[in-house]
Amino acid sequence: KAIAIASNNLGNTLLSIYKTKASPKSCCLLDGHCIRGLAIGCYDEAIAIGRAEYNDALRSQDDGSDDLRASYATQLANRYFNRGLCLLLTRNDPCSDENAEQRGIDDLVQVRQYDSMVRDYWISTRQVQKHSSIYFERLLRRSQGLAIPSLPANLKATWDIRDLMHEADSLLFAIGKDKDSPLLKGVSR
């Protein structure tokens, strides 16, 4: 698990470096290696490990395995989200695959599926309040990522940021005035 987290974080770091150094005419290199390729490789490794953990949890029949599956699905969705954004943000790089944009969009479709599955599980098991802070932060992170101006215009047809804002608003409304909610703890009234 630690390797997957480190790989995902390294992918994010490499993407940040890429965004500061990228040139539309040449491959963006770091110590002679394509930064885009390194970042995608890190995300691929994080996703492969996450998928193995998730699949192991799917096979498990232990008590609490449903909660564990939801946790792994959340981690996996975050990794797909990061790789999807990386693919979309680097789609015009000279080193980019010709199908980078479609792969990025496919990753974001996968993210929506995982996010919906976890949300539905939390609703069915009455755990939304317990996970409200994590849930709300995830909605804001997804919104922030999808609000990047250089993303393709057709992405809105796949995932409209307004859907995320509506879901965040609905969560806040559902939590209401419950001062014991993790989302509202520490907020002065």
C-alpha positions in Angstrom: 0.0 0.0 0.0 2.8 2.4 0.8 4.4 1.9 -2.6 1.1 2.7 -4.3 0.7 5.9 -2.2 4.3 6.9 -3.0 3.9 6.2 -6.7 0.7 8.2 -6.8 2.3 11.1 -5.0 5.4 10.9 -7.2 3.1 11.0 -10.3 1.5 14.2 -8.9 4.9 15.8 -8.3 6.1 14.9 -11.8 2.9 16.4 -13.2 3.5 19.6 -11.3 7.1 19.8 -12.7 5.7 19.1 -16.2 3.2 22.0 -15.9 6.1 24.4 -15.1 8.5 23.2 -17.8 6.3 22.0 -20.7 6.9 23.2 -24.2 4.4 22.5 -27.0 7.2 21.8 -29.4 9.4 19.3 -27.5 9.3 16.6 -25.0 9.6 17.8 -21.4 12.6 16.0 -20.0 14.0 15.5 -16.4 17.5 14.0 -16.3 17.0 12.8 -19.9 13.6 11.1 -19.2 10.2 12.2 -20.4 8.4 13.7 -17.4 5.0 12.8 -18.9 6.0 9.2 -19.3 7.5 9.0 -15.8 4.3 10.4 -14.3 2.0 8.1 -16.3 4.2 5.1 -15.2 3.9 6.1 -11.6 0.1 6.4 -11.9 0.0 3.0 -13.7 1.9 1.4 -10.9 -0.3 3.0 -8.2 -3.5 1.8 -10.1 -2.1 -1.7 -10.6 -1.5 -2.1 -6.9 -4.8 -0.5 -6.0 -6.7 -2.8 -8.3 -5.0 -5.9 -6.8 -5.9 -4.7 -3.3 -9.5 -3.9 -4.4 -9.8 -7.3 -6.1 -8.5 -9.1 -2.9 -11.1 -7.2 -0.9 -13.8 -8.3 -3.4 -12.9 -11.9 -2.7 -12.9 -11.5 1.0 -15.9 -12.5 3.0 -14.6 -11.3 6.4 -16.6 -9.0 8.7 -15.9 -5.4 7.6 -14.9 -6.4 4.1 -17.6 -4.2 2.6 -16.1 -1.2 4.4 -12.7 -2.2 3.2 -13.9 -2.5 -0.4 -15.3 1.0 -0.1 -12.0 2.3 1.2 -10.0 0.6 -1.6 -12.5 1.8 -4.2 -12.0 5.4 -2.9 -8.2 5.1 -3.2 -8.5 3.6 -6.6 -10.8 6.3 -7.8 -8.3 8.9 -6.6 -5.5 7.3 -8.6 -7.6 7.0 -11.7 -8.6 10.7 -11.3 -5.0 11.7 -11.1 -3.9 9.7 -14.1 -6.9 10.9 -16.1 -6.1 14.5 -15.4 -2.4 13.8 -16.3 -3.4 12.2 -19.6 -5.7 15.1 -20.4 -3.3 17.8 -19.4 -0.5 16.3 -21.4 -2.5 15.2 -24.4 -0.8 17.7 -26.7 2.7 16.8 -25.6 4.9 15.6 -28.5 5.5 12.4 -26.5 1.8 11.8 -25.8 -0.1 8.8 -27.1 -2.5 9.5 -29.9 -5.3 8.2 -27.7 -4.3 10.1 -24.5 -7.4 12.2 -24.5 -9.7 9.2 -24.8 -7.8 7.3 -22.1 -8.0 10.3 -19.8 -11.8 10.5 -20.3 -12.1 6.7 -19.8 -10.3 7.1 -16.5 -12.7 9.8 -15.4 -15.6 7.6 -16.3 -14.1 4.9 -14.2 -13.7 7.4 -11.3 -17.4 8.4 -11.5 -18.4 4.7 -11.3 -16.2 4.1 -8.2 -17.4 7.4 -6.6 -21.0 6.5 -7.2 -20.5 3.0 -5.9 -18.9 4.2 -2.7 -21.5 7.0 -2.2 -24.4 4.5 -2.7 -22.7 2.1 -0.2 -22.4 4.8 2.4 -26.0 5.8 1.9 -27.3 2.2 2.1 -25.3 1.5 5.3 -26.1 4.9 6.8 -22.4 6.0 6.9 -22.7 9.3 5.0 -22.4 11.3 8.1 -19.5 9.3 9.4 -17.6 9.9 6.1 -19.0 13.4 5.4 -15.7 15.2 5.7 -13.9 12.7 3.3 -16.9 12.8 0.9 -17.1 16.6 0.8 -13.3 17.0 0.4 -13.4 14.5 -2.5 -16.2 16.4 -4.2 -14.1 19.7 -3.9 -10.9 18.0 -5.2 -12.8 16.6 -8.2 -14.3 20.0 -8.9 -11.0 21.7 -8.6 -9.4 19.2 -11.0 -12.2 19.4 -13.5 -12.1 23.3 -13.4 -8.7 23.4 -15.0 -9.1 25.6 -18.1 -6.8 23.6 -20.4 -8.9 20.5 -20.2 -10.8 19.5 -23.4 -14.2 21.1 -23.9 -15.9 17.8 -24.6 -15.1 16.7 -21.0 -18.2 18.5 -19.8 -20.3 15.9 -21.6 -18.6 13.2 -19.5 -18.5 15.0 -16.2 -20.0 18.4 -15.6 -18.5 20.2 -12.6 -22.1 21.5 -11.8 -23.0 17.9 -10.9 -20.2 17.8 -8.3 -21.3 21.2 -6.9 -24.9 20.0 -6.7 -23.8 16.9 -4.9 -21.7 18.9 -2.4 -24.6 21.2 -1.8 -26.9 18.2 -1.2 -24.4 16.8 1.3 -24.3 20.0 3.2 -28.1 20.2 3.3 -28.4 16.6 4.4 -25.9 17.0 7.2 -27.7 20.2 8.2 -27.2 21.4 11.7 -25.7 18.2 13.1 -22.8 19.7 15.0 -21.4 16.2 15.6 -20.9 15.5 11.9 -17.2 15.2 11.0 -17.8 17.7 8.2 -19.0 20.4 10.7 -16.7 19.6 13.6 -14.6 22.6 14.5 -16.7 25.0 12.5 -17.8 27.9 14.7 -21.4 28.9 14.5 
